[in-house]
C-alpha cells in the first residue's frame, strides 16, 4: 500500500477527532489536498500558502548552504589553519569539504531544533484549538537558524523558539494574525535573555567561546563590532559583498541575499517597494552621518565616530541589514499593506536601522529593532494612508456635486 493511500486512510479514520489536524497537515504537506470546492464563484490560482512559503524557503537555501561553508571557513581561518581566500567567490580555499562539514555539523542541529520545537507547538495548538495546522512556520523555521550565531546553545534556541511561537504568534490567533515578525521576536528574546551569546567578539566563529581565554583563543568579532569600538576593519569591500566575513549564519553574503531578493520580486512574493525604500532610508541616514563627520561636528575621539565615518553605502553590505530588508521587513503579515504605506514603512526601517546601529555601540546591529518597531506602527501607517485617500475622494466628490 502506498504512503499516500495509508495517510488517506488515517485521515478518514481520525476525521473529527483531536488528532485530525496532525494527519491533515502531514497529508497536505506531502501531497496535493484532495478536497475540491463545489458551486459558487471561486478565484483559481496555482499558488497557495504552502507554495508561497516554499518559494521563500528556496530563496533562502543559497544563504543556508553558503553559511555552512562560511562557518567552517571562519573557524579554520581564525585558527590559522588556512589562508584568506584570494580568488573571489569561486575560491578553492572556501568551497572545501572540511569547511562544509564543520558548518553542517553546527548548523543542521539549529535547523532541526527550530523546526522540531516550532512545528511541535504549532501541531499542539492545532489539536487543542481544533483547527488546521497552518504553514506559516515553514519560513520562520528556516529564518531562525540563519539569524543566530553558529555556536548558540541548542537549549537556548529551543526556549526562544517556544517563546516566539507562543507569545509572538499563537496568542494573536496564529498565522496571519500576529503583529510582530515571529523570527525577529525569537531573536529579540535571545538577545535580551542571553546577551553574552548574541553579541561581542566570541560568538560569531565556531569554537571561539570554548577557546576564549587560552593562548590560541579565536577572535570572531564582526565588522560592526569593530567599527563600534573605533577599530580598523581588515576586510575588503569584496569580502563584505561576497560574504567572507564573520556574522550570523545566513546574513553575511550580500550577493546571495540580493539574488534571493530578486527571486522574491520575480515571483511577486516580496515587495520591491519595501526593499527599495529600506535601502533609500539607510542611504539617507548614512549620508547624514557622513556629513556630520565631514563637517567636524563629531571628532575621532567620539565613541560614535567609527560607525558614523563608515562610507554610507558600506552600511548596506555589513551586518544583517540586507538579510532583514529582503526576508523579514517584507513579511506580508506584519508589514504595511498599502502601496504608499510600504514606501513609508520601508524608508523608516532603513533610516532607523542605521540610526540604532550608530547610536547604540553596545548593540550596533539595529535592523532587528527597527523592523520590530515598524511592525507595531505598520497598521497605523496604513490607517492614515487609507484615511488620506478617503479625504481626497470626498473632496473630489464635493467638487463634482458643487
Secondary structure, 3 states (H helix, E strand, C coil): CCHHHHHHHHHHHCCCCCCHHHHHHHHHHHCCCCCCCCCCCCCCCCCCHHHHHHHHHHHHHHHHHHHHHHHHHHHHHHHCCCCCCCCHHHCCCCCCHHHHHHHHHHHHHHHHHHHHHHHHHHHHHHHHHCCCCCCCHHHHHHHHHHCCCCCCCHHHHHHHHHHHHHHHCHHHCCCCCCCCCHHHHHHHHHHHHCHHHCCCCCCCCCCHHHHCCCCCCCCCCCHHHHHHCCCCCCCCHHHHHHCCCCCCCCCCCHHHHHHHHHHHHHCCCCCHHHHHHHHHHHHHHHHHHHHHHHCCCCCCCCCCHHHHCCCHHHHHCCCCHHHHHHHCCCCCCCCCCCHHHHHHHHHHHHHHHHHHHHHCHHHCCCHHHHHHHHHHHHHHHHHHHHHHHHHHHHHHHHHHHC
